[in-house]
């Protein structure tokens, strides 16, 4: 063997020891050296940019949550509105049938089976309307209210006061605060 030649095993050990010392060294810049003003300014700018980005993302998130909440409320309200509108449409279609049953009742005989059947049917329909929360809103002698009455005629009648319903031509109905059908009435002046 030559003088500067080393056995093969020793060479690898030295190389490995040399590499480990190189890897453990800290970068020359960070050895006890304070960051420069330029580096601090760059870090501050980066921090400000990230803070602005975070604020923008937070704002987007809050807006999205608010939009979803509004959508949920609007959907629930529309759903309720659709149900109410459908109920009112069905009731409007039934009211002419009730009107005809009431007209038929006015011409019935007392002891006839057909008369009894019409009366029972009319009573059942009235009970159904009551269970649904629908109530008639028209009767003679009450003050005229344009929110529930539709005045189609007027007359001079001393028996009734001024602006008083003197005759109901067609019954009106309401459910809760909403009018299903306005009452057609004659108003005395």
C-alpha positions in Angstrom: 0.0 0.0 0.0 1.1 3.5 -0.7 1.6 6.1 2.0 -1.4 8.3 1.2 -3.6 5.5 0.4 -6.0 4.5 3.2 -7.8 1.3 3.7 -11.2 1.3 2.2 -13.1 1.2 5.4 -11.4 4.3 6.9 -12.2 6.4 3.9 -15.9 6.0 4.1 -15.9 6.7 7.8 -14.1 10.0 7.3 -16.5 11.0 4.5 -19.5 10.2 6.6 -18.0 12.2 9.5 -17.3 15.1 7.2 -20.8 15.2 5.8 -22.4 15.2 9.2 -20.4 18.2 10.3 -21.4 20.1 7.1 -25.1 19.4 7.6 -25.1 20.5 11.2 -23.7 23.9 10.4 -26.1 26.8 10.6 -26.4 29.1 7.6 -23.8 31.9 7.8 -26.5 34.6 7.8 -28.4 33.5 10.9 -25.4 33.0 13.2 -26.2 35.7 15.8 -26.9 38.2 13.0 -29.9 40.5 13.4 -32.2 40.9 10.3 -31.7 44.0 8.4 -34.2 46.8 8.1 -34.9 45.8 4.5 -35.7 42.2 5.7 -37.9 43.5 8.5 -39.8 45.8 6.1 -40.4 42.8 3.7 -41.6 40.7 6.6 -44.0 43.4 7.8 -45.3 43.8 4.2 -45.8 40.1 4.0 -47.6 40.1 7.4 -49.9 42.9 6.3 -50.7 41.2 3.0 -51.5 37.9 4.9 -53.6 39.8 7.5 -55.6 41.6 4.6 -56.1 38.2 2.9 -57.3 36.7 6.1 -59.7 39.6 6.7 -61.0 39.2 3.1 -61.6 35.5 3.6 -63.3 36.0 6.9 -65.6 38.6 5.3 -66.4 36.2 2.5 -67.2 33.5 5.0 -69.5 35.8 7.1 -71.3 37.0 3.9 -71.8 33.4 2.8 -73.2 32.4 6.2 -75.6 35.4 6.1 -76.7 34.6 2.5 -77.4 31.0 3.5 -79.4 32.1 6.5 -81.4 34.5 4.4 -82.0 31.8 1.8 -83.2 29.3 4.5 -85.6 31.9 5.9 -86.9 32.9 2.5 -87.4 29.3 1.5 -89.4 28.6 4.7 -91.5 31.7 4.1 -92.2 30.7 0.4 -93.1 27.2 1.5 -95.6 28.5 3.9 -96.9 31.0 1.4 -97.5 28.2 -1.2 -99.5 26.2 1.3 -101.6 29.2 2.2 -102.2 30.2 -1.4 -103.2 26.6 -2.3 -105.6 26.5 0.7 -107.2 29.8 -0.3 -107.6 28.6 -3.9 -109.3 25.4 -2.8 -111.6 27.3 -0.4 -112.5 29.8 -3.2 -113.6 26.9 -5.4 -115.8 25.4 -2.6 -117.6 28.7 -1.7 -120.0 28.6 -4.7 -121.1 25.1 -3.6 -121.8 26.3 -0.1 -123.8 29.2 -1.6 -125.9 26.8 -3.6 -126.5 24.6 -0.6 -127.7 27.6 1.4 -130.0 28.7 -1.5 -131.4 25.2 -1.6 -132.0 25.2 2.1 -134.1 28.4 1.8 -136.6 26.5 -0.4 -136.8 23.2 1.5 -139.8 21.6 3.0 -139.8 20.8 6.7 -140.3 17.0 6.7 -138.8 15.8 3.5 -135.9 13.4 3.5 -134.2 15.3 0.7 -134.5 18.5 2.8 -132.9 16.7 5.8 -130.0 15.5 3.6 -129.3 19.0 2.3 -129.4 20.4 5.8 -127.0 17.7 7.1 -124.6 18.3 4.2 -124.6 22.0 4.8 -124.0 21.5 8.5 -121.1 19.2 7.8 -119.6 21.7 5.3 -119.9 24.5 7.9 -118.2 22.4 10.6 -115.4 21.6 8.2 -114.9 25.3 7.4 -114.9 26.0 11.2 -112.2 23.4 11.8 -110.1 24.9 9.0 -110.4 28.3 10.7 -112.7 29.8 8.0 -115.5 32.1 9.3 -118.2 34.0 7.6 -117.8 37.8 7.9 -121.1 39.2 6.7 -124.3 40.0 8.4 -126.8 42.8 8.2 -126.7 45.6 10.8 -122.9 45.8 11.1 -120.9 48.9 10.1 -119.6 48.8 6.6 -115.9 47.8 6.5 -114.2 48.1 3.1 -111.6 45.6 4.3 -114.1 42.8 4.3 -117.2 44.1 2.4 -117.7 44.9 -1.2 -120.6 47.5 -1.5 -122.5 46.8 -4.8 -125.6 48.8 -3.9 -126.8 51.5 -1.5 -130.2 52.6 -0.3 -131.9 55.1 2.0 -133.2 53.1 4.9 -134.2 54.7 8.2 -134.0 51.4 10.1 -130.2 51.3 9.6 -127.7 54.0 10.5 -125.4 55.7 8.1 -122.7 53.4 6.5 -124.4 50.3 7.8 -124.8 47.0 5.9 -128.5 46.7 5.3 -128.5 43.5 3.2 -126.0 40.7 2.5 -126.2 39.6 -1.2 -123.3 37.1 -1.0 -121.5 35.9 2.2 -117.9 36.7 2.7 -115.4 34.5 4.4 -112.0 35.0 6.0 -109.3 32.8 7.4 -107.4 34.4 10.2 -106.6 38.0 9.0 -106.9 37.2 5.3 -110.1 37.6 3.4 -111.0 34.5 1.3 -113.9 36.2 -0.4 -115.3 39.7 0.2 -119.0 39.9 1.2 -121.2 41.6 -1.5 -123.5 43.9 0.5 -126.0 46.7 0.2 -125.1 49.7 2.3 -127.6 52.2 3.8 -126.8 55.9 3.6 
